[in-house]
Amino acid sequence: MVVEAAAKSGSLITARDALDQGRDVLAVPGHPFDARASGCNMLIRDGATLVRSAKDVIEALTPLAPTQQMLPMDEPATQNSDLRDTSDLHMQILSRLGPSPVAEDQLIRDLKTSAADITPVLLDLELDGQIARQDGRLLARND
């Protein structure tokens, strides 16, 4: 959340990088003629969430999706199915990645899956050292 930022401030640079990476950025607006508020006003113009009160912050921090319920321990068939799906997704991701980087958003579109489904698998592959993240949300395969 940016409360005050000049047009060429370090906080504005950081907030713009966050916006470019698809992260949530919140900004408090200021008077249009106040140089200390010009950065926040530009962030709002470029897609940051407008903050007018604490309620706006709470709404931005509230998860968009309902919380997932825990599966009972007596449902191994569903768990095995989830493991197969994850394994298939691992293979699909690795088959689409090579040494030249691919945008994460493009990979999600190519696989026709949701970001919520693919993100944990990407993290597993990254922790295993099979893929590497690069600046700008780019992914490449480690060979």
ZIMORA-V387359 format. One record per residue. N is the residue number from 1. RES is the residue in three letters. SS is DSSP state (~ for helix, > for strand, _ for the rest). PSI is psi in radians with two decimals (none if undefined). D_LAST is the distance of its C-alpha to the last C-alpha in Angstrom with 1 decimal. Layout:
BEGIN
n: {N;N}
res: {RES;RES}
ss: {SS;SS}
psi: {PSI;PSI}
d_last: {D_LAST;D_LAST}
END
This chain:
BEGIN
n: {1;2;3;4;5;6;7;8;9;10;11;12;13;14;15;16;17;18;19;20;21;22;23;24;25;26;27;28;29;30;31;32;33;34;35;36;37;38;39;40;41;42;43;44;45;46;47;48;49;50;51;52;53;54;55;56;57;58;59;60;61;62;63;64;65;66;67;68;69;70;71;72;73;74;75;76;77;78;79;80;81;82;83;84;85;86;87;88;89;90;91;92;93;94;95;96;97;98;99;100;101;102;103;104;105;106;107;108;109;110;111;112;113;114;115;116;117;118;119;120;121;122;123;124;125;126;127;128;129;130;131;132;133;134;135;136;137;138;139;140;141;142;143}
res: {MET;VAL;VAL;GLU;ALA;ALA;ALA;LYS;SER;GLY;SER;LEU;ILE;THR;ALA;ARG;ASP;ALA;LEU;ASP;GLN;GLY;ARG;ASP;VAL;LEU;ALA;VAL;PRO;GLY;HIS;PRO;PHE;ASP;ALA;ARG;ALA;SER;GLY;CYS;ASN;MET;LEU;ILE;ARG;ASP;GLY;ALA;THR;LEU;VAL;ARG;SER;ALA;LYS;ASP;VAL;ILE;GLU;ALA;LEU;THR;PRO;LEU;ALA;PRO;THR;GLN;GLN;MET;LEU;PRO;MET;ASP;GLU;PRO;ALA;THR;GLN;ASN;SER;ASP;LEU;ARG;ASP;THR;SER;ASP;LEU;HIS;MET;GLN;ILE;LEU;SER;ARG;LEU;GLY;PRO;SER;PRO;VAL;ALA;GLU;ASP;GLN;LEU;ILE;ARG;ASP;LEU;LYS;THR;SER;ALA;ALA;ASP;ILE;THR;PRO;VAL;LEU;LEU;ASP;LEU;GLU;LEU;ASP;GLY;GLN;ILE;ALA;ARG;GLN;ASP;GLY;ARG;LEU;LEU;ALA;ARG;ASN;ASP}
ss: {_;>;_;_;_;_;_;_;_;~;~;~;~;~;~;~;~;~;~;~;_;_;_;_;_;>;>;>;_;_;_;_;_;_;~;~;~;~;~;~;~;~;~;~;~;_;_;_;>;>;>;_;_;~;~;~;~;~;~;~;~;_;_;_;_;_;_;_;_;_;_;_;_;_;_;~;~;~;~;~;~;~;~;~;~;~;~;~;~;~;~;~;~;~;~;~;_;_;_;_;_;>;>;~;~;~;~;~;~;~;~;_;_;_;~;~;~;~;~;~;~;~;~;~;~;~;~;_;_;_;>;>;>;>;_;_;_;>;>;>;>;_;_}
psi: {2.24;2.17;-0.64;2.28;2.29;2.95;-0.48;0.79;2.81;-0.63;-0.58;-0.71;-0.79;-0.76;-0.67;-0.70;-0.72;-0.75;-0.74;-0.50;0.06;0.26;2.77;2.24;2.29;2.52;2.45;2.18;2.81;3.12;2.37;-0.42;0.00;2.05;-0.51;-0.25;-0.11;-0.61;-0.78;-0.73;-0.68;-0.69;-0.75;-0.74;-0.62;0.10;-0.01;2.69;2.28;2.27;2.02;-0.41;3.07;-0.52;-0.68;-0.67;-0.78;-0.74;-0.66;-0.53;-0.24;2.30;2.47;-0.57;2.60;2.63;2.50;2.44;2.56;2.43;2.48;2.65;-0.29;0.42;1.12;-0.47;-0.74;-0.71;-0.73;-0.66;-0.74;-0.68;-0.72;-0.75;-0.74;-0.74;-0.73;-0.73;-0.67;-0.86;-0.71;-0.73;-0.85;-0.57;-0.44;-0.25;2.55;-2.87;-0.46;2.39;2.60;2.43;2.40;-0.71;-0.69;-0.71;-0.75;-0.75;-0.73;-0.66;-0.13;0.86;3.01;2.74;-0.60;-0.56;-0.61;-0.50;-0.81;-0.59;-0.71;-0.70;-0.76;-0.82;-0.64;-0.76;-0.54;-0.14;0.25;-0.48;2.82;2.43;2.48;2.94;2.56;0.42;0.71;2.55;2.49;2.71;2.38;2.04;none}
d_last: {38.8;40.3;44.0;44.8;42.8;44.0;42.6;40.5;39.8;36.8;37.1;37.0;33.8;32.2;33.6;32.5;28.9;29.3;30.8;28.0;25.5;27.8;29.3;33.0;35.2;38.9;41.5;45.2;47.2;49.8;52.6;51.6;53.5;52.1;49.5;48.0;47.3;45.9;42.3;42.7;44.5;41.8;39.2;41.4;41.7;37.9;37.3;37.8;39.9;43.5;45.0;48.8;49.3;47.7;47.7;45.2;42.8;43.3;42.6;39.4;38.2;39.3;36.5;36.6;35.8;38.0;36.8;35.3;37.6;36.5;36.5;39.0;37.7;39.5;37.1;34.4;34.1;33.0;30.5;29.0;28.9;27.0;24.4;24.0;23.8;21.1;19.1;19.6;18.6;15.3;14.6;16.1;14.0;10.6;12.3;13.4;10.4;8.2;7.4;11.2;12.7;15.0;18.1;18.5;21.9;20.9;18.5;21.4;23.7;21.6;21.4;25.1;25.0;26.2;24.5;26.1;24.4;20.9;20.9;20.9;18.0;15.9;17.1;16.2;12.6;12.6;14.5;12.2;9.4;7.4;8.5;10.2;13.7;15.2;18.9;20.8;19.2;16.1;12.8;9.3;6.2;3.8;0.0}
END
